[in-house]
Amino acid sequence: MPASHAPRLAALLCLAAATAAAAAAPPATPATPAPDPALLALVASPAREPRFVARDPARHPAEELTFFGLKPSMTVVELWPGGGYWTEILGPYVAKQGHYYVALPSPGNAEEDANVARWRARVAAQRDRLGDLIETTLGPGHFDIAPAGSADLVLTFRNIHNWMEAGYVDDVFAACYKALKPGGILGVEGHRGRADQPQDPKAPTGYVREDYAIALARKAGFEFVGSSEIDANPRDTKDWVDGVWTLPPTLSQGDKDRARYVAIGEADNFVLKFRKPAR
């Protein structure tokens, strides 16, 4: 081969390698715009529960909801709202223009029943601020979280391990897919498990491998849009005596090594965005 052709051939080989690498790479995560000032104002509202506000540095509510693409005109579904951390933000944000469904755990579990009772009490005390919340049920035999094809955005925060333990996580993802409009978004936050250990399908430590969560969503038919590292915590080694509940906010060990766990902070969490294909 003439020496004059060598640089051109090398450039072509580099271009081919770069093209192949790009084809094999996961989709690039879309850039997240700055949060809506109205959303920031709700996060800063003095009406919010002080103990929820204290968790904002670990949970980044405005930034995370912006990553998921929340708009005030959307029909939003939140699954298993827990104490209501997100309810205090989502409710007033969509109250005037959108709709807000809250899928509560089905009755029968004492701990979850108590959580639901506390959530309802907080909602009742802030009804004027939160707007009209539409309650549905999510649990065995109850997977109609919203009318089929009605939702723009379905959200779940740190719940996947519960549904894995109970054995119906696939049903939950299928319910999300059914409720969403074509092109609608599923936003998932979860405790990120170690990638160098196999995933226990019951997730007894509360940790779920990120690739496992992505596979669950894809199995239900979702397209993976991208991820955010906004809730990452590299201090979390994920080898705690009581799993994720060793860390704040639960602090299952009580006063034992409390300062150490508080210094570590809340668990390392993945934030994943999926789309129901548009058809």
N, C-alpha and C positions, 0 to 999 in steps of 0.2 A: 504494500500500500504506500502511495507517495506520502512523504512526510507532511506535505501541505494539507492532506486530508485528515491527519490525526487530530488536530484541535476540534475540527467540525464533528468528527465521530465521537470524541469525548463529550462534547456538549450535548449531542443527541442522546447519548447513553445516560447522562445526568438528568436530562429532561424526562426520559422514559422512566427512570427510577423515581423521580419526584412525582410523576403522574401516578405511578403504581402505588406509592406510599399514600398519596392523597385519597385514592380510591378505597384503600383499606382502612383509612382512619375513620373514627366515629364522626358524626356530624358536629360541626362547630357550634358552640353554644351562642345563641344570639346575644348581642350586646343589650344590657338592661338600661333603660332610660332612667333619669332621675325620678324619684317618687313624686306623685301628685301632692302639691301643697295641702290639699284638703285631707289627704290620707295622713300626712305628717302631723297635721293639726289634731286629728283624732288620736293618733298615738300619744301626743303630748297632752291630751285632755285630762284635767284634774278629776273627771268623773270616773276614770279607770281605777280598778282595784290596785292599791299601792303595791301589794305583793306581786302582781302581774308586771307592773311598771319596773320593779326591781330586776325582772328577768329580761328586760329588753336588750341589754348589752350582749346577752347570749343568744337571743332569738331573732333580732333584727327584723321586726315585723313589717315595717314599711318597705324595706328593701326586698324582703322575700316575697311579699304580695305583689310588688312591682315586677319582680322576675317572673312570677306566674302569669302576669298580664291582667291583673284585676282592674276592672273599670266600674264606675258607679252604676252603669245601666245594665250590668250583667245579672243573669240568674245564676246564683252561686249555691253550691251544696257543700256543707261542711260535715264530715263524718266524725262521730263520737267526739263532741266538743270538750270533754273533760270538765275542768273547772270553769271554762269560759274565757280563757285568755284571748282567743281569737274572736270570740263572739262579740266582745266589747268593741272591737275594731270593725269587723265585717258588718255587723248589724247596722250601725248608723251610716256606714259608707254607702251601702246600697239601698237604704231605706226609702229614699225619695224616687229613685229612677229604676231600681232593679227589684229582684226577688231573692230571698234568703231562706233556703231550706236547711234544716239541721237534722241529720239522721242520728237519733239517739240509740244507745244500746237497747236491745230487747230485754224486757224485765225477766228476773229470775236469778241473777247473780247479785248477792247482797252488796258487794263493794260497788258494782256498777250502778245498782239501784240507788245507793246513797249519793253517788256522784251526780246522778240525774236529778235527784231531789234538790241538791245544793245548787246545781246549774239553774233549775227552774226558779228557785227562790231569788237568785241574782237577777235573772231575766225579768221577773215580775217587778223587782225593785227599780229597774231601769227601762220599763216598757216604753215610755214616751221617747226615750233617747234611742233605743234599739230598733224601733219600728216593728212591723208585723213579721214575726218569725214563723215559718211553717215547719211544724214538727213531723218527721217521719221516723221510721224504725229500721234499724240495721242489725240483723242477727239471724240465727237459724230460722228459716222459713219466712224471713222478712227482708227482702232485698229490693223493694221498690222505693228507692231513696228519693226519687222525684219522678214526675211523668216522663215517659220515654222520649228521648230526643229533645228535652226542654232546657237542659243546663248548658251554660257557656263555660262554667268552671266548676270542677269538683276538687275539693281540698281535703287532705288528711295529714295530720301532724302527729308523728310518733305513735302510730297505732298498728302498724303492720304486724309487729310481734304478737299482739293480742290475738289477731285473727289467725295467725299461723298456729299459735298454741291451741286455739279452739277448733282448728281444722277446717275453716271455711274461707281462707284467704282468697282462693280462686273465685269463689262466689262473690266476694266483695269487689274484686277488680271487674268481674263481669257486670255487676250492678252499676259500677261507675261508667263503663262503656255504654250500657243501655241508656242511662240517664242523659248522657251528653249528646249535644247536637253534633252532626258531622263537622269536623274542624274544631270541636271543643277541646278544652285543656284539662288534664288531670295533673294536679300538683301534689307531690309526695315528699314529706319530710320524715326521716327515720333515723334511729340510732345505728350508726355505721359499724358493722362488724369487721373483724380482721380478714383481709383477703388471703392470708396464708393459712387459714384454717377452714375445714369444711363447714358448711352451713347446717346446723341442726334444724330440721324442718319444723320443730316446735319452738325454736328461738327462746329457750328457757332463760337466757341471760338478758333478754331484751334487745340484743344486738342482731342486726340483719346485714349480711353482705350486700354491698351496693349492686354488684352484678346480679345477685339473686333477686333483688327488688326489681331491677330492670327486666329480668327474664319473666317475672310474674306479670308485669304490665304488658310485655310483648305477647305473652301467651294469650292474654285477653283480647289482643288485636290492636293495641296501642302502638304508635310510632314514638320512638324516643327523640325528643327535641334537644335536650341538653341538661346540664347540671350546673349547680352553683356551689362554691366552697364557702359561702357566707357563714354557715354554722359549723365549719370545721373546728376541731379542737385537738391539736397534735399532742397535748398533755394527757389525753385519755388513752391509756394503754390497754383498756378493754379486758383486763384480767382480774376483775374485782371479785371479792368474796360473795357478794350478792348481785353480781352483774351490774347492769346500768343503774339499778336502784341504790347502789352504794354511794353514787355521786349526787350532788344537788340536782333537783330540789328535794328528793326523797330523803337522802342521808340515812339509809337503813341501819347503819351501825351506831346511830345516836351520837354520843359524845366520844366514842372511840375513834381516834385519828380524825376527828372532825375537821380540824384546821387544815390537815393535809388534803382532804377531799374538797373542802371549800376552795382551797387554792387551785386545785385542778379545774374546778368549774363543772358546768353541765357537759354531758357527753358529746363526743364527736358525732355530728349528724350530717347525713347527706341531704341534699335538696334536689329533687328530680322533676323534670317537666316532660309530660307526654301529650300527644295529640291523638284524638280519634280521627282516622283518615276521613278526608272530605270526599263525598261521593255524589 
